[in-house]
Amino acid sequence: MTPSDPPPGLRGEQLAAWGAIATLLVRLPAALDAQLQRDSGVTHYEHGLLYALDATDDRALRMSVLAGYANSTLSRLSRAISRLERKGWVRREVDPSDGRFTLAVLTEEGRQQVARATPAHHALVEELVFDSLTEAQVRQLAAASRRITAVIDDTPAWEPSATN
């Protein structure tokens, strides 16, 4: 590399696309959190946990499985479940099939909370994400998101090199 060569990094369309994605990654979660906290008293993360539990046949998941769904540490999940327990929306139980595991179980009150919160949440997602896109763009967004997620899932966690 000579002194007149530009430094390595993103350029042109890639830099513009990354700027748009980075802005979206900051603004969308904040908007979703604000609406859910205002209307339902939960964060987007907590609503996702309740929604995941509600989507199961028995409204229960092992804490480790729920942490995997939420891409969360067990510690963060445990703190969130504690908050939801205080509201009466979730309870913990020993897994009857293997006592080494703990289940997060959605209560009837928790099921009602999901039913109350989800319509307004979905309406906001529709407004913020889908209303400005064509059907073809929605399909492209889904396909691009799945491809990026697959690469992330297949890539070991980034570690700084020994030379940094």
N, C-alpha and C positions, 0 to 999 in steps of 0.2 A: 504494500500500500504506500503510495506517495503522499506527500503533504497536501496535494491538490485533490486527492480522492475523497469523496464524501465518507463520513463514518458509516459503518455497517448499521443496518436497521431497516425498519419499515419505511416504505416510500409510496408516494402516489396513492393509487386506489386502495392498497392495503392499509396505509396509514389512515386514510379517510374512513375506511370501513371500521378499523379498530377504534378510532375516536368515537364513532357512532355507537358501537357495541359497548364500549367502556361507559359512555354517558347513560345508555340504557340500563346497564348493570347497576348503576348508582341510583338513578331516578325511579325506575319501576318498583324495586322493592320498597323504597321509601313511600311511594304513593299507595301501594298495597297495604303496608303496615299502618299508615295513617288512617285509611278507611276502615280497616278491621278494628283497630284500637278505638276509634271514635264510635263506630256502630255496634261493636260486639265485645269490646274489652279484651281482645286477644291480639297477639302479633300474627303476622303472616306465618311464621314458623309454627306457632302454637296451633293455628287453624289447620295447617298442613298435617300436624300430628293427629288432631281430632278427626280430620277428614280421612286419613289413612286407616285409623281404627274403625271408623264408621263403614269403610268399604269392605271390611272383612266379614265373613259369614257369622262369626261369633263375637265380633266387635272387640277382639283381643289380639295382641301381638306380643311376642317376646320383646323385651326392651332392646336387646341386641339387634333384632331384625328391624324394629322401628328406627333405631339409630342409623342403620344402613339405608333405609328408605329416605331418611331425612339428611343423609350425608353429614351426620353429626357425631360428635364424641358422646360416649355414654354419660360423661359428666354434664355436658350441656343438656342432653336429653333428660337426665335425672332432675336437674333444676327446673326445667320446663314442666315435667310431669308433676313435680311438687306444687308448682303454681296452679296447675289444672286440678290437682287433687283438692287444694284449698277451696276451689270454686265448686267442687262436687261433680266435676265433669269426667274425671278419670279416677280409677283406683288401681292399686298394685295388688297382685296376687302371686303366690308361688305357683309355678307351672305344675299342674298335677301330673303331667306326663314325665317331668324331669325336675325334681325339686331344686336343682342347681340354678334354674333360670327363674326370672321374674317376668310376669306378664303385666302389660299395661292394658287395662280393661276400660272401655268406654261405658259410662253409666247412662241411664235413661236421660238424665239431665244433660249429659254431654251430647247424646244423640239429638236432643231437642236444640241444643246450642248450634250444632252443625247445620241442622235444618233451617234455623233462623238466619245464620250468618252467610250461608253459601249463596243464596240468590243475589244479594247485593254485591258480594265479592265477585261472582261470575259476571255480573253486569259491568262492574268496573274493568275487569279484564277485557271484556268485549269492547268497551269504549276505548280503553287505552291501547290495546294491542290490535284487535281485529277490525274495528270499524274503518280504519284508514287503509286497509289492505284489500286487494282483490282476492278472489278465491284462489287464483293461481299463485299469488304472493304468499297466501297462508300455507299452501302446499310447499312452496319453496322454503319458507321459514321453518316449517316442520322438518323438512328433509335436511336442511343445513344444520339445524340444531341437533338432530339425531347424529349426523356425521361428526360434528364437533364433540358431542358427548362421548361418542364411541372412541375417539382419539384420546380424550381425557381419561376415560376408563381404562384404556390400554397402556397408558403412559405412567411409569413409576413417578412417585412424587418428586418434584424438582428439588435438587440439592445443589447448593452453590459448589462450584468447582474448587479444587484445592488451590488453584492459582488466584482466586479472588480474595 
